Amino acid sequence: MLFTNCYLLFNLLILIVLLTISCSKSGYYLEIRDSVSGKLYGKWLLDEPGEFSIEFIHSVNQSPVRETFLTEDKLIKIDSARFSSLGAGMTSCLVEGQMLNRDGDFLVLSGFNTSFDELNYIVGTVSDHLLLINEETISLRDLCGRNAHITIRIK
C-alpha cells in the first residue's frame, strides 16, 4: 500500500513538472504559408516574446542583409536591419527614433516603431532567403521553392 501511494505521488509530481514546462511556452508559432494557396510550408514554436531573422543577398549591391524581428502578442516588429552599405533599395535617411550604428564592416539600423500582422516575401531566384529561428537556419528556397510568394505570421 505504501509503495502504491509513493508510486502515485511520484507520477503526480512528474505530471505537474511536465505541465509546468509545457505551459511555460507561449503556444505561439511562426508560420510560413504560400501567399496565394495558403499551403503551410512550416511552423516553429516561439518563446514569448520571440525573435527571428530573415537573411538574403541584396539584389542591387550583392551584399548580405539581415532583418531581425521581435514577436509579441501575435505581432511582428522589426528590431534591426544589418547591411554593408547604403544605396539603391536601402534606407538613405533616418526617421525620428532610429539609430544607425557600425558593427565591424556592417551598418545596423534600429529604433523602428512599426508592427505588422504579417510579412510578405518573394523567395530569391538567384540568391536564397534564410530563416534564422531557435538557433536553426532554414533555406526558404529549399522549403518553399524559388520565386515562392510567402506570408509569415504568428499564430
N, C-alpha and C positions, 0 to 999 in steps of 0.2 A: 504494500500500500504506500509506504513512504517512497519507494523507488518510483512508483507510478506518479505520485504527486510532484516529485522532483523533476521527472521527465516532462510532465505537462507544464510545469513552471519554466523549465528551460526552453521548451518550444515556444511558449508565450513570449518570453524575453527575446528570442530570435525574431519572432514575428514583429514585435514592437521596433526592434532595431532596423529591420528591413523596411518597414513602413516609414520610419523616420528618414531613412536615406532616400527612399523614392519620393517622399513628399518634399524633400529639400530642393529638388529640381523644379524649375518653373513650369514644366509642361508645355513650354513654347517651343515651336520648331521653326527653323528656317526652311522654307520650301522653295524649290525651283521647279517651275512649270513652263510648258510651251505656251507662249502668249496667245496663240490662236486656238489650239485644240484644248488647252487646259491639261494636257498629259503631264503627269507627275514624273519628273526626272530624278528627284531625290529630296530627302529631308534629313535634317540634322537637329538633334536636341540642343537647345541653348540654355545657358545659365541666365538668370535674370538679375541684373542687366547682362546682356550678351555682347559679343564682339565678333566681327568677321571682316575680311578684306577681299577685294577683287583686284587682281593684278593683271596688267596687259602691257603690250608694247604699243606705244603711241604711233598711230599710222603716219603722221607727218614727220615728227622728229626722230622716230625709230628708237626711242629710249623707254625704259620701263616706267610705268605709272602704277602706284598702289593707292587705292581708295579704301580707307578704313571706316567702318560703320559701327555704331553702337545701337543696341536694340533695347527697348524698354516699353512696356505697355503695348506691345504689338506694333510699335512704330520703329522706323529705321531713321537714324540721324547720322549724317556724315560727320565723322570726327576729324579726319585729316586726309589730305591728298599729298602724296610724296612723289616727286618727279625731278628730273635732272635739269630741265631748262624751261624758261619762259618762251612763248612763241605761239604759232598758229595752233588753235584748239586748246590752248592752256590759258589760264587766267592771266590778265595783264594789270589788273588793279584790285585793290583790297576794298572791301566794304567795312563799315564800322564794326569793330569787334574782332575782325580777322587779323591773324598774325602770319607773317612769312619768316621762317627761320631756316638756317642751314644745318644739315646733318651730314657731315662729310661732303661727298660730291652731290648730295641731293638737297632740294628745297622742300620744305614741309609747310603746307598751308593748313592752318587750323583756325578755330574760332567760328565755325559755322553755326547758324541758328535756324536750320531748316530740318523738318522731319517729313518723312514720306510714308505712305501706306504700303508702297511697293516700289521696286526698282525695275527698270526695263533695260535689257542689253541685247545686242546682236553679237553672238559669239563670233570671234575672229575667223576670217577665212585664210589669212596669211599667217597671223600670229594668234596664239591661243589666249584665252582668258582663263585665269586660275582663281579658284575659290580657296581662301585660306580660312579654315574654321576648326576649332577644337584641336589645334596642333596638327592638322591634316591639310594637305594640299591636293585639291581635286581639279583635274583638267576639265574645263567645261566643254572643250571640243570633244573629248572622249565621252563625256557624259551625255551631251545633248546633240553633238554634231556641228559641223561648220555652218556658219551663217544662220544658226537657230535663233529665233526670236524668243527670248526667255523673260519671265517675270519672277522676281524674287520677293517673297512675302514672309511675314511672321504669322504663324497660326498657332 
